[in-house]
Amino acid sequence: MRVMLKSKIHRARVTHANIEYEGSISIDKKLMEAADILPYEQVHVLNIDNGARFETYAIEAEAGSGEIGIQGAAARLASAGDKAIILTYRQVEEAELKNHHPTRVYVDEKNVITEVKSAAEALPLWEK
């Protein structure tokens, strides 16, 4: 088994950070659906602006809100306006690797989806 990228939301803008909340990242429901992220699923967050990387779990924010909220201790690692990449991974059997394709969701500065490259449209790097 290998751990492979399942999906990502690329260059999302953090809308707020709340250190008093008990933890997690709130993500616009439309973005979660496009990236195949479920509520309470583990995500990795990479802050493009300051280099911070952390793991947490996703919770749904209102669909169409554009919300990307960093909660709890992780709020010390991001500020409103920061750009972030949100990643999920899955385990893939060696025999399935050639058929593994991550979903990539691209957004604008207001976290509105501009493009989705679905699993079916992607080719693994070794097939290009």
N, CA, C and O of each residue as an XYZ file, in Angstrom:
512
protein
N       0.848     -1.191      0.000
C       0.000      0.000      0.000
C       0.888      1.246      0.000
O       1.934      1.305      0.647
N       0.423      2.222     -0.746
C       1.081      3.532     -0.735
C       0.039      4.589     -0.385
O      -1.138      4.445     -0.716
N       0.478      5.641      0.282
C      -0.407      6.758      0.594
C      -0.265      7.753     -0.552
O       0.820      8.271     -0.816
N      -1.391      8.009     -1.231
C      -1.396      8.861     -2.419
C      -2.382     10.018     -2.238
O      -3.338      9.927     -1.468
N      -2.126     11.096     -2.961
C      -3.041     12.234     -2.947
C      -4.406     11.796     -3.465
O      -4.505     11.217     -4.547
N      -5.459     12.070     -2.695
C      -6.831     11.789     -3.128
C      -7.430     13.027     -3.780
O      -8.013     12.954     -4.862
N      -7.278     14.176     -3.100
C      -7.850     15.409     -3.635
C      -7.161     16.613     -3.019
O      -6.506     16.527     -1.981
N      -7.336     17.753     -3.707
C      -6.806     19.000     -3.145
C      -7.652     20.172     -3.591
O      -8.244     20.173     -4.670
N      -7.687     21.176     -2.720
C      -8.244     22.483     -3.045
C      -7.033     23.404     -3.111
O      -6.331     23.587     -2.116
N      -6.790     23.982     -4.279
C      -5.541     24.705     -4.532
C      -5.711     26.214     -4.409
O      -6.565     26.810     -5.065
N      -4.895     26.816     -3.567
C      -4.793     28.268     -3.369
C      -6.083     28.901     -2.839
O      -6.490     29.976     -3.279
N      -6.715     28.210     -1.886
C      -7.884     28.780     -1.220
C      -7.434     29.920     -0.301
O      -6.332     29.885      0.246
N      -8.273     30.903     -0.141
C      -7.973     32.029      0.756
C      -8.607     31.776      2.115
O      -9.793     31.460      2.208
N      -7.820     31.915      3.154
C      -8.344     31.813      4.511
C      -9.235     33.029      4.753
O      -8.814     34.166      4.537
N     -10.464     32.788      5.202
C     -11.393     33.894      5.438
C     -11.351     34.393      6.876
O     -11.637     35.561      7.144
N     -10.993     33.500      7.804
C     -10.868     33.914      9.206
C     -10.118     32.841      9.995
O     -10.000     31.691      9.571
N      -9.624     33.255     11.144
C      -8.978     32.342     12.086
C      -9.560     32.623     13.462
O      -9.683     33.777     13.873
N      -9.920     31.543     14.177
C     -10.570     31.688     15.486
C      -9.904     30.739     16.476
O     -10.202     29.545     16.498
N      -9.017     31.266     17.278
C      -8.272     30.429     18.221
C      -9.162     29.863     19.328
O      -8.803     28.857     19.939
N     -10.295     30.473     19.600
C     -11.164     30.036     20.694
C     -12.030     28.828     20.346
O     -12.557     28.170     21.244
N     -12.184     28.530     19.061
C     -12.987     27.372     18.656
C     -12.205     26.107     18.983
O     -10.976     26.146     19.045
N     -12.888     24.989     19.192
C     -12.203     23.780     19.675
C     -11.320     23.088     18.654
O     -10.577     22.179     19.024
N     -11.364     23.469     17.404
C     -10.447     22.895     16.430
C     -11.109     22.584     15.116
O     -12.330     22.431     15.067
N     -10.344     22.483     14.045
C     -10.778     22.070     12.721
C     -10.566     23.169     11.688
O     -10.067     24.253     11.990
N     -10.960     22.850     10.467
C     -11.004     23.833      9.390
C     -12.407     23.780      8.796
O     -12.882     22.713      8.406
N     -13.060     24.921      8.728
C     -14.380     24.976      8.098
C     -14.175     25.308      6.625
O     -13.442     26.231      6.270
N     -14.851     24.519      5.769
C     -14.679     24.645      4.323
C     -16.061     24.736      3.683
O     -16.955     23.953      4.003
N     -16.227     25.690      2.784
C     -17.465     25.827      2.020
C     -17.903     24.444      1.525
O     -17.111     23.714      0.930
N     -19.148     24.096      1.771
C     -19.679     22.780      1.411
C     -19.488     22.463     -0.073
O     -19.211     21.315     -0.423
N     -19.629     23.457     -0.950
C     -19.436     23.227     -2.389
C     -18.001     22.793     -2.678
O     -17.771     21.920     -3.515
N     -17.042     23.400     -1.989
C     -15.635     23.020     -2.181
C     -15.391     21.608     -1.666
O     -14.681     20.820     -2.291
N     -15.991     21.298     -0.513
C     -15.824     19.948      0.031
C     -16.378     18.901     -0.926
O     -15.748     17.871     -1.164
N     -17.554     19.168     -1.471
C     -18.156     18.214     -2.399
C     -17.309     18.055     -3.659
O     -17.094     16.936     -4.123
N     -16.829     19.162     -4.212
C     -16.015     19.106     -5.431
C     -14.726     18.330     -5.202
O     -14.252     17.631     -6.098
N     -14.149     18.452     -3.990
C     -12.894     17.786     -3.667
C     -13.101     16.430     -3.006
O     -12.129     15.783     -2.616
N     -14.339     15.993     -2.875
C     -14.659     14.708     -2.247
C     -14.094     14.628     -0.824
O     -13.450     13.649     -0.447
N     -14.353     15.682     -0.049
C     -13.954     15.721      1.362
C     -15.222     15.598      2.196
O     -16.182     16.340      1.987
N     -15.225     14.673      3.131
C     -16.376     14.463      4.002
C     -16.210     15.221      5.316
O     -15.084     15.485      5.735
N     -17.316     15.574      5.971
C     -17.205     16.170      7.299
C     -16.420     15.238      8.224
O     -16.637     14.026      8.229
N     -15.530     15.804      8.984
C     -14.671     15.131      9.962
C     -13.543     14.319      9.325
O     -12.825     13.604     10.025
N     -13.381     14.423      8.008
C     -12.260     13.746      7.355
C     -10.963     14.498      7.647
O     -10.945     15.727      7.708
N      -9.884     13.746      7.827
C      -8.576     14.351      8.063
C      -8.113     15.088      6.812
O      -8.230     14.578      5.698
N      -7.591     16.280      7.009
C      -7.012     17.062      5.921
C      -5.651     17.597      6.358
O      -5.381     17.781      7.545
N      -4.818     17.835      5.377
C      -3.537     18.503      5.599
C      -3.680     19.887      4.994
O      -4.215     20.041      3.896
N      -3.203     20.890      5.709
C      -3.301     22.264      5.243
C      -1.894     22.824      5.111
O      -1.096     22.746      6.045
N      -1.592     23.391      3.944
C      -0.292     23.985      3.671
C      -0.504     25.470      3.454
O      -1.195     25.865      2.515
N       0.079     26.297      4.306
C      -0.067     27.743      4.190
C       1.010     28.245      3.233
O       2.199     28.200      3.549
N       0.592     28.720      2.071
C       1.533     29.198      1.053
C       2.266     30.442      1.525
O       3.431     30.638      1.179
N       1.604     31.284      2.310
C       2.195     32.561      2.700
C       3.284     32.445      3.764
O       4.257     33.198      3.731
N       3.138     31.521      4.701
C       4.155     31.444      5.763
C       4.837     30.080      5.878
O       5.711     29.898      6.726
N       4.448     29.123      5.037
C       5.102     27.816      5.049
C       4.597     26.847      6.101
O       5.058     25.707      6.149
N       3.668     27.263      6.942
C       3.154     26.367      7.986
C       2.398     25.210      7.347
O       1.735     25.370      6.322
N       2.509     24.043      7.972
C       1.782     22.847      7.538
C       1.170     22.224      8.774
O       1.828     22.112      9.808
N      -0.108     21.809      8.672
C      -0.740     21.169      9.817
C      -1.839     20.230      9.366
O      -2.343     20.324      8.246
N      -2.199     19.321     10.260
C      -3.292     18.383     10.031
C      -4.447     18.760     10.939
O      -4.247     19.216     12.065
N      -5.652     18.565     10.437
C      -6.849     18.780     11.227
C      -7.975     17.998     10.565
O      -7.724     17.110      9.750
N      -9.210     18.324     10.913
C     -10.342     17.669     10.264
C     -11.255     18.736      9.688
O     -11.302     19.865     10.176
N     -11.982     18.361      8.639
C     -12.846     19.304      7.944
C     -14.244     19.328      8.551
O     -14.781     18.295      8.952
N     -14.822     20.522      8.610
C     -16.239     20.663      8.931
C     -16.866     21.535      7.844
O     -16.213     22.407      7.271
N     -18.137     21.280      7.577
C     -18.828     22.013      6.518
C     -19.169     23.432      6.936
O     -19.674     23.681      8.031
N     -18.874     24.357      6.024
C     -19.378     25.722      6.139
C     -20.509     25.853      5.115
O     -20.662     25.001      4.240
N     -21.275     26.894      5.227
C     -22.422     27.105      4.339
C     -22.005     27.042      2.875
O     -21.004     27.639      2.477
N     -22.783     26.311      2.075
C     -22.522     26.185      0.642
C     -22.574     27.555     -0.023
O     -23.511     28.325      0.186
N     -21.565     27.845     -0.818
C     -21.514     29.116     -1.530
C     -20.958     30.270     -0.728
O     -20.847     31.381     -1.246
N     -20.603     30.033      0.535
C     -20.102     31.103      1.403
C     -18.655     31.485      1.100
O     -18.229     32.597      1.413
N     -17.900     30.572      0.494
C     -16.477     30.816      0.266
C     -15.640     30.675      1.512
O     -14.446     30.976      1.494
N     -16.242     30.222      2.598
C     -15.543     30.163      3.881
C     -14.429     29.121      3.898
O     -14.607     27.974      3.488
N     -13.281     29.562      4.384
C     -12.163     28.698      4.761
C     -11.716     29.240      6.116
O     -10.957     30.207      6.183
N     -12.187     28.617      7.192
C     -11.899     29.112      8.536
C     -10.962     28.180      9.277
O     -11.179     26.970      9.325
N      -9.930     28.749      9.848
C      -8.965     27.966     10.619
C      -9.302     28.142     12.091
O      -9.330     29.262     12.600
N      -9.557     27.032     12.768
C     -10.024     27.055     14.146
C      -8.977     26.495     15.114
O      -8.054     25.783     14.716
N      -9.144     26.829     16.366
C      -8.337     26.257     17.449
C      -6.867     26.617     17.350
O      -6.507     27.684     16.853
N      -6.018     25.713     17.831
C      -4.571     25.967     17.876
C      -4.008     26.309     16.504
O      -3.077     27.108     16.400
N      -4.561     25.714     15.449
C      -4.074     25.977     14.092
C      -4.274     27.435     13.688
O      -3.635     27.906     12.748
N      -5.149     28.151     14.383
C      -5.364     29.561     14.077
C      -4.097     30.390     14.297
O      -4.006     31.519     13.815
N      -3.132     29.845     15.011
C      -1.837     30.533     15.170
C      -0.964     30.365     13.922
O       0.074     31.013     13.791
N      -1.396     29.484     13.002
C      -0.591     29.166     11.821
C      -1.125     29.794     10.539
O      -0.541     29.611      9.471
N      -2.230     30.535     10.635
C      -2.823     31.163      9.450
C      -3.589     32.409      9.845
O      -4.093     32.524     10.962
N      -3.664     33.337      8.909
C      -4.410     34.578      9.114
C      -5.348     34.789      7.938
O      -5.131     34.250      6.853
N      -6.382     35.569      8.161
C      -7.299     35.900      7.072
C      -6.495     36.463      5.907
O      -5.620     37.310      6.091
N      -6.801     35.985      4.715
C      -6.107     36.435      3.506
C      -4.988     35.522      3.061
O      -4.565     35.589      1.907
N      -4.489     34.658      3.956
C      -3.437     33.717      3.562
C      -3.975     32.768      2.508
O      -5.158     32.428      2.507
N      -3.095     32.343      1.611
C      -3.446     31.335      0.616
C      -3.020     29.970      1.155
O      -1.963     29.831      1.771
N      -3.865     28.967      0.910
C      -3.589     27.635      1.441
C      -3.937     26.558      0.418
O      -4.764     26.757     -0.471
N      -3.286     25.427      0.574
C      -3.616     24.225     -0.179
C      -4.149     23.225      0.833
O      -3.517     22.976      1.859
N      -5.312     22.653      0.545
C      -5.948     21.689      1.446
C      -5.895     20.334      0.748
O      -6.391     20.187     -0.369
N      -5.294     19.344      1.408
C      -5.039     18.042      0.801
C      -5.703     16.916      1.568
O      -5.834     16.980      2.790
N      -6.124     15.881      0.846
C      -6.528     14.616      1.449
C      -5.746     13.510      0.756
O      -5.309     13.657     -0.385
N      -5.581     12.409      1.464
C      -4.822     11.274      0.943
C      -5.643     10.001      1.106
O      -6.615      9.966      1.860
N      -5.240      8.963      0.394
C      -5.858      7.649      0.576
C      -4.802      6.583      0.332
O      -3.792      6.833     -0.327
N      -5.043      5.396      0.868
C      -4.143      4.284      0.650
C      -4.539      3.584     -0.641
O      -5.716      3.330     -0.897
N      -3.524      3.276     -1.450
C      -3.748      2.644     -2.746
C      -2.874      1.396     -2.829
O      -1.684      1.429     -2.515
N      -3.482      0.309     -3.255
C      -2.728     -0.925     -3.471
C      -1.767     -0.717     -4.640
O      -2.082      0.006     -5.584
N      -0.606     -1.345     -4.576
C       0.390     -1.235     -5.646
C      -0.232     -1.523     -7.018
O       0.055     -0.820     -7.987
N      -1.066     -2.536     -7.100
C      -1.665     -2.934     -8.379
C      -2.612     -1.873     -8.935
O      -2.891     -1.869    -10.134
N      -3.112     -0.973     -8.082
C      -4.063      0.057     -8.506
C      -3.402      1.385     -8.840
O      -4.089      2.309     -9.275
N      -2.108      1.512     -8.654
C      -1.439      2.802     -8.807
C      -1.620      3.423    -10.187
O      -1.805      4.635    -10.293
N      -1.572      2.621    -11.241
C      -1.704      3.181    -12.593
C      -3.092      3.748    -12.845
O      -3.267      4.565    -13.749
N      -4.073      3.336    -12.071
C      -5.435      3.839    -12.227
C      -5.803      4.896    -11.191
O      -6.944      5.356    -11.147
N      -4.846      5.277    -10.366
C      -5.115      6.277     -9.329
C      -4.963      7.676     -9.913
O      -3.942      7.995    -10.522
N      -5.991      8.515     -9.723
C      -5.963      9.890    -10.212
C      -6.591     10.807     -9.167
O      -7.758     10.623     -8.823
N      -5.856     11.786     -8.654
C      -6.442     12.694     -7.667
C      -7.377     13.714     -8.321
O      -7.258     14.011     -9.510
N      -8.298     14.237     -7.533
C      -9.166     15.330     -7.965
C      -8.534     16.633     -7.492
O      -8.101     16.739     -6.345
N      -8.483     17.622     -8.380
C      -7.895     18.923     -8.041
C      -8.915     20.023     -8.281
O      -9.467     20.152     -9.374
N      -9.155     20.809     -7.249
C     -10.134     21.893     -7.305
C      -9.372     23.213     -7.239
O      -8.596     23.450     -6.313
N      -9.605     24.061     -8.229
C      -8.944     25.366     -8.284
C      -9.982     26.448     -8.006
O     -11.119     26.370     -8.473
N      -9.576     27.459     -7.239
C     -10.496     28.522     -6.837
C      -9.898     29.892     -7.128
O      -8.690     30.034     -7.316
N     -10.773     30.901     -7.162
C     -10.305     32.275     -7.328
C     -10.074     32.906     -5.953
O     -10.110     32.212     -4.937
N      -9.837     34.210     -5.920
C      -9.511     34.889     -4.658
C     -10.681     34.938     -3.673
O     -10.488     35.273     -2.505
N     -11.906     34.602     -4.139
C     -13.064     34.554     -3.248
C     -13.495     33.115     -2.959
O     -14.592     32.877     -2.454
N     -12.632     32.172     -3.280
C     -12.879     30.737     -3.069
C     -14.058     30.212     -3.880
O     -14.760     29.294     -3.456
N     -14.262     30.806     -5.043
C     -15.253     30.308     -5.990
C     -14.515     29.362     -6.938
O     -13.424     29.675     -7.414
N     -15.110     28.221     -7.203
C     -14.470     27.219     -8.058
C     -14.320     27.766     -9.476
O     -15.282     28.236    -10.083
N     -13.080     27.694     -9.991
C     -12.823     28.101    -11.372
C     -12.584     26.898    -12.275
O     -12.803     26.968    -13.484
N     -12.132     25.784    -11.680
C     -11.854     24.589    -12.465
C     -11.769     23.390    -11.532
O     -11.261     23.483    -10.415
N     -12.276     22.272    -12.012
C     -12.117     21.000    -11.304
C     -11.514     20.023    -12.293
O     -12.072     19.769    -13.361
N     -10.380     19.488    -11.925
C      -9.770     18.428    -12.727
C     -10.072     17.142    -11.989
O      -9.471     16.827    -10.962
N     -11.010     16.419    -12.538
C     -11.484     15.221    -11.852
C     -10.491     14.084    -12.001
O      -9.566     14.124    -12.811
N     -10.722     13.083    -11.194
C      -9.867     11.899    -11.214
C      -9.801     11.305    -12.609
O      -8.732     10.861    -13.028
N     -10.898     11.280    -13.338
C     -10.921     10.664    -14.661
C     -10.117     11.453    -15.692
O      -9.645     10.879    -16.673
N      -9.954     12.768    -15.481
C      -9.244     13.606    -16.450
C      -7.743     13.640    -16.220
O      -6.994     14.082    -17.091
N      -7.302     13.185    -15.079
C      -5.885     13.305    -14.728
C      -5.118     12.064    -15.165
O      -5.645     10.952    -15.182
N      -3.879     12.290    -15.511
C      -2.969     11.178    -15.776
C      -1.858     11.213    -14.740
O      -1.310     12.280    -14.463
N      -1.519     10.082    -14.169
C      -0.389     10.086    -13.244
C       0.874     10.603    -13.939
O       1.024     10.457    -15.153
N       1.762     11.193    -13.182
C       2.970     11.784    -13.756
C       3.759     10.799    -14.599
O       4.351     11.186    -15.607
N       3.777      9.538    -14.207
C       4.592      8.573    -14.939
C       3.972      8.168    -16.269
O       4.603      7.427    -17.022
N       2.742      8.631    -16.595
C       2.095      8.302    -17.870
C       2.119      9.482    -18.827
O       1.646      9.349    -19.956
N       2.647     10.623    -18.428
C       2.656     11.817    -19.306
C       3.836     11.778    -20.240
O       4.014     12.689    -21.049
